[in-house]
Amino acid sequence: MSEKPPVSQLAEETALKAVEYEFESHRGDHPIYGSMGWKVYGPYQSITDLRRRVVARRDFEQVTISYPRFMMECKLKRLLLPTEEVHHKNEIEFDDRLDNYEVINSTEHRQNHNTKFPERFVCPVCDTTFFLEGTRLSTYKSNKKRRPGMKGPYCSRSCSGKVNN
Protein backbone atom coordinates (compact mmCIF):
# COMPACT_ATOMS: atom_id res chain seq x y z
CA MET A 1 0.00 0.00 0.00
CA SER A 2 1.52 3.34 -1.03
CA GLU A 3 1.52 6.40 1.21
CA LYS A 4 -0.55 9.41 0.21
CA PRO A 5 1.36 12.62 -0.56
CA PRO A 6 0.88 15.51 1.90
CA VAL A 7 -2.00 17.91 1.25
CA SER A 8 0.40 20.81 0.54
CA GLN A 9 2.08 18.77 -2.20
CA LEU A 10 -1.29 17.93 -3.77
CA ALA A 11 -2.34 21.61 -3.65
CA GLU A 12 0.96 22.65 -5.27
CA GLU A 13 0.59 20.05 -8.03
CA THR A 14 -3.03 21.12 -8.68
CA ALA A 15 -1.99 24.79 -8.86
CA LEU A 16 0.83 23.93 -11.28
CA LYS A 17 -1.58 22.00 -13.54
CA ALA A 18 -3.96 24.99 -13.52
CA VAL A 19 -1.10 27.33 -14.51
CA GLU A 20 0.00 24.99 -17.31
CA TYR A 21 -3.60 24.70 -18.58
CA GLU A 22 -4.08 28.49 -18.59
CA PHE A 23 -0.76 28.95 -20.37
CA GLU A 24 -1.60 26.41 -23.08
CA SER A 25 -5.02 27.95 -23.68
CA HIS A 26 -3.60 31.51 -24.03
CA ARG A 27 -0.18 30.84 -25.57
CA GLY A 28 -1.18 32.06 -29.04
CA ASP A 29 -3.10 35.13 -27.81
CA HIS A 30 -0.03 37.31 -27.20
CA PRO A 31 -0.02 40.43 -29.41
CA ILE A 32 3.60 39.91 -30.51
CA TYR A 33 4.82 36.45 -29.55
CA GLY A 34 1.60 34.65 -30.52
CA SER A 35 2.40 34.92 -34.22
CA MET A 36 5.04 36.02 -36.74
CA GLY A 37 7.18 32.90 -36.43
CA TRP A 38 7.69 33.06 -32.66
CA LYS A 39 7.72 29.82 -30.66
CA VAL A 40 6.74 30.22 -27.01
CA TYR A 41 8.07 27.89 -24.32
CA GLY A 42 7.33 27.61 -20.64
CA PRO A 43 6.36 28.46 -18.09
CA TYR A 44 9.72 27.80 -16.46
CA GLN A 45 10.32 28.29 -12.77
CA SER A 46 13.59 29.94 -11.77
CA ILE A 47 15.70 28.08 -9.20
CA THR A 48 16.97 31.28 -7.59
CA ASP A 49 13.78 33.27 -6.97
CA LEU A 50 11.09 30.62 -7.78
CA ARG A 51 9.30 32.97 -10.18
CA ARG A 52 7.87 31.74 -13.45
CA ARG A 53 9.06 33.01 -16.81
CA VAL A 54 8.18 32.46 -20.47
CA VAL A 55 10.74 32.20 -23.29
CA ALA A 56 9.91 33.24 -26.86
CA ARG A 57 12.27 32.30 -29.71
CA ARG A 58 12.41 33.20 -33.40
CA ASP A 59 15.39 32.49 -35.65
CA PHE A 60 18.35 33.81 -33.63
CA GLU A 61 16.31 35.97 -31.24
CA GLN A 62 15.29 35.00 -27.72
CA VAL A 63 13.14 36.99 -25.29
CA THR A 64 12.38 36.15 -21.67
CA ILE A 65 9.23 37.61 -20.09
CA SER A 66 7.79 37.24 -16.62
CA TYR A 67 4.89 34.81 -16.64
CA PRO A 68 2.35 37.20 -15.05
CA ARG A 69 3.20 39.94 -17.57
CA PHE A 70 2.94 37.50 -20.50
CA MET A 71 -0.44 36.20 -19.34
CA MET A 72 -1.91 39.68 -18.76
CA GLU A 73 -0.75 40.80 -22.21
CA CYS A 74 -2.48 37.73 -23.66
CA LYS A 75 -5.66 38.42 -21.72
CA LEU A 76 -5.77 42.13 -22.63
CA LYS A 77 -4.52 41.43 -26.19
CA ARG A 78 -2.11 44.38 -25.96
CA LEU A 79 1.38 45.08 -24.65
CA LEU A 80 1.57 46.55 -21.16
CA LEU A 81 3.00 50.03 -20.95
CA PRO A 82 6.37 50.51 -19.23
CA THR A 83 4.47 52.26 -16.39
CA GLU A 84 2.17 49.27 -15.84
CA GLU A 85 2.94 46.26 -13.67
CA VAL A 86 1.09 43.07 -12.82
CA HIS A 87 0.03 42.77 -9.19
CA HIS A 88 -1.09 39.59 -7.41
CA LYS A 89 -4.44 40.46 -5.80
CA ASN A 90 -4.05 38.07 -2.86
CA GLU A 91 -0.42 39.18 -2.25
CA ILE A 92 0.88 35.62 -2.79
CA GLU A 93 3.50 36.05 -5.51
CA PHE A 94 3.46 32.36 -6.44
CA ASP A 95 -0.30 32.17 -6.97
CA ASP A 96 -0.15 32.45 -10.75
CA ARG A 97 -3.81 31.98 -11.61
CA LEU A 98 -4.96 34.44 -14.28
CA ASP A 99 -7.86 35.69 -12.14
CA ASN A 100 -5.38 36.62 -9.38
CA TYR A 101 -3.71 39.28 -11.54
CA GLU A 102 -4.49 42.95 -11.93
CA VAL A 103 -2.66 45.66 -13.83
CA ILE A 104 -1.69 48.70 -11.74
CA ASN A 105 0.54 51.73 -12.10
CA SER A 106 4.18 51.00 -11.17
CA THR A 107 4.29 53.90 -8.68
CA GLU A 108 1.21 52.58 -6.89
CA HIS A 109 2.68 49.06 -6.94
CA ARG A 110 5.91 50.26 -5.29
CA GLN A 111 3.93 52.03 -2.57
CA ASN A 112 1.94 48.85 -1.87
CA HIS A 113 5.12 46.85 -1.33
CA ASN A 114 7.16 49.52 0.46
CA THR A 115 9.55 48.12 3.09
CA LYS A 116 11.44 51.32 3.91
CA PHE A 117 9.70 51.75 7.24
CA PRO A 118 10.91 49.40 9.99
CA GLU A 119 8.54 46.90 11.56
CA ARG A 120 8.74 45.81 15.18
CA PHE A 121 9.11 42.13 16.11
CA VAL A 122 9.62 40.18 19.32
CA CYS A 123 12.09 37.27 19.24
CA PRO A 124 10.23 34.03 20.10
CA VAL A 125 13.35 32.65 21.83
CA CYS A 126 14.62 35.46 24.08
CA ASP A 127 11.70 37.97 24.00
CA THR A 128 13.97 40.76 22.75
CA THR A 129 12.26 43.53 20.79
CA PHE A 130 13.95 44.29 17.47
CA PHE A 131 13.18 45.97 14.14
CA LEU A 132 13.52 44.79 10.55
CA GLU A 133 13.58 47.14 7.57
CA GLY A 134 14.60 47.26 3.93
CA THR A 135 16.00 44.11 2.37
CA ARG A 136 15.83 42.04 5.56
CA LEU A 137 12.15 42.90 6.03
CA SER A 138 11.20 42.22 2.40
CA THR A 139 13.13 38.91 2.46
CA TYR A 140 11.31 37.88 5.64
CA LYS A 141 7.92 38.78 4.14
CA SER A 142 8.53 36.90 0.88
CA ASN A 143 9.82 33.82 2.76
CA LYS A 144 6.77 33.95 5.04
CA LYS A 145 4.50 33.90 1.96
CA ARG A 146 6.35 30.93 0.48
CA ARG A 147 6.30 28.97 3.74
CA PRO A 148 3.31 30.07 5.84
CA GLY A 149 4.27 27.78 8.75
CA MET A 150 7.73 29.32 9.01
CA LYS A 151 8.88 30.32 12.51
CA GLY A 152 10.57 33.60 13.32
CA PRO A 153 11.88 36.15 12.72
CA TYR A 154 14.66 35.95 15.28
CA CYS A 155 16.77 38.74 16.72
CA SER A 156 20.07 36.99 15.96
CA ARG A 157 21.65 33.93 14.35
CA SER A 158 22.22 32.37 17.77
CA CYS A 159 18.48 32.49 18.58
CA SER A 160 17.67 31.05 15.16
CA GLY A 161 20.22 28.25 15.76
CA LYS A 162 18.66 27.36 19.12
CA VAL A 163 15.29 26.73 17.47
CA ASN A 164 16.53 24.95 14.36
CA ASN A 165 18.78 22.43 16.13
N, C-alpha and C positions, 0 to 999 in steps of 0.2 A: 504494500500500500504506500503510495507516494504522499509526501507532506504537501500541504497547501501553501502557496506563497503568501507572505504577509499582505494585509489589506493595502498598505501604502504602495507596495510593489504593483499590485493589481491596478490601483488608481493611476499610478504613473504610466503603466502600459496602456491603459484605456485612453488617457490623455494624449499619449504619443500617437496612438492610432487615429484619434480624432484630428490631430494636427496634420498627419499624413493624408487623411482623407480630404480635409479642407484644401490642402496644398494641391493635391492632384486635381480637384474639381475646379480650381481657379488658376492653375499654372499658365494656361494660354490667354488669360484675360488681361495680362499686364500690357499697358499702352506701348511700351518699347520692346521688352524682352519676350512678349507673347508671339511675336512674328518676326519677319525680316531675317530669317535664317538663324535666329538665336536658339540655342538649346539650354533649357533651364534644369538645374540639378539641385537636389536638396530635399528637405531642409537638413542641414548639417549642424550638429551641436559642437560648439567649441569646447575643447578640453580645459582651457584656462579659465574662461568666465561663464561657461555653461549656457551661453546664449546661442540661439539658432540663427543661421545665415543661409542665404540662397546664392548659388553660383550660376551665372549666365555666361555661356561661351558662344563665340562665332568666329570662325576662321582662326586668327591669331590673337583675338581679343578675349579678355576674361574680366568680368565684373562681379564683385561680391557685394551683396546688399543684406541688410538686416532683415530677418524674416518678418517681423511686424510691419516694417515699412513696405516690403514687397507685397504683403497681403493686403494692406490698406490701399496701395496703388492699384491693385487688381480690383478690389471692391469698388473704389471710386472711379475706376477707369480713367485715371489721370495721374500725372506725376505730382508728388507732394512738393510744395514750395520749400526752399531752403529754410524758411522761418517756421515751418510746420514740423511737428514731431508726433510720434505715435506714443500714446500713454496707455498703460494697462489700468483699466477702471478699478479693478479690485486690489491694485497695488502689488500684486504678486507677479514679478517680472518673468516668471517661467510659465505662467498660465497663458499659453499662446492660442487660445480659441479666438476666432475672428470676432465674435460678439463681445469680447473683453477689451477690444481696442477702441480708442477714440483719438481723433486728430486734434491737437491743441497747439497753440502758439508756443514757440520755444522759450520765450521769456517766462510765460506762465508756468511751463513745465519745470523750469529751473527753480522757480519760487516754491512749487509744490514739493520738490525734493531737496530743499535747502538744508544743509547740515552745518552751516557756519556757527549757529548758536549752540553752545554746549548744553548737554542734557545731564541731569543729575541721576546717579545710580548708587545703590548700596550693595557692597560686596556680600554675596551670600555666605562666604566663609568667615570673614573677620568683622563684618558689620561696619566697615569703613565707608564713609561717603566720598565719592569721587565723581569727576565729570569727564565725559567723552565729547569730543567735537571734531569737526572736519573729517579727514579720511578714516580715522579710527571709528567714529560714530557711524559713518556711511557703511563701512565694512561690517560692523556689528549688525546694523539693520538689514543689510542684504543677506548675511549669513542666517539671521533669525528667520527671514522669509523662506530661505531654502530648507532650513531644518527647524520647524516650529517647536520641537521638543528640546531644543538646545538650551543648556544651562548657561548662566552668566548674565552679564559680563562680570569680570573679576577685576579687582583693583591692581593686581600684579601677577606676574608669571608664577610666583611661588604659591599664591592662592589657587590659581588655575591648576597647578601641578598637584596640589593636595586633593582636589576633587577628582581629577582624571587618573589618579593612580589606582 
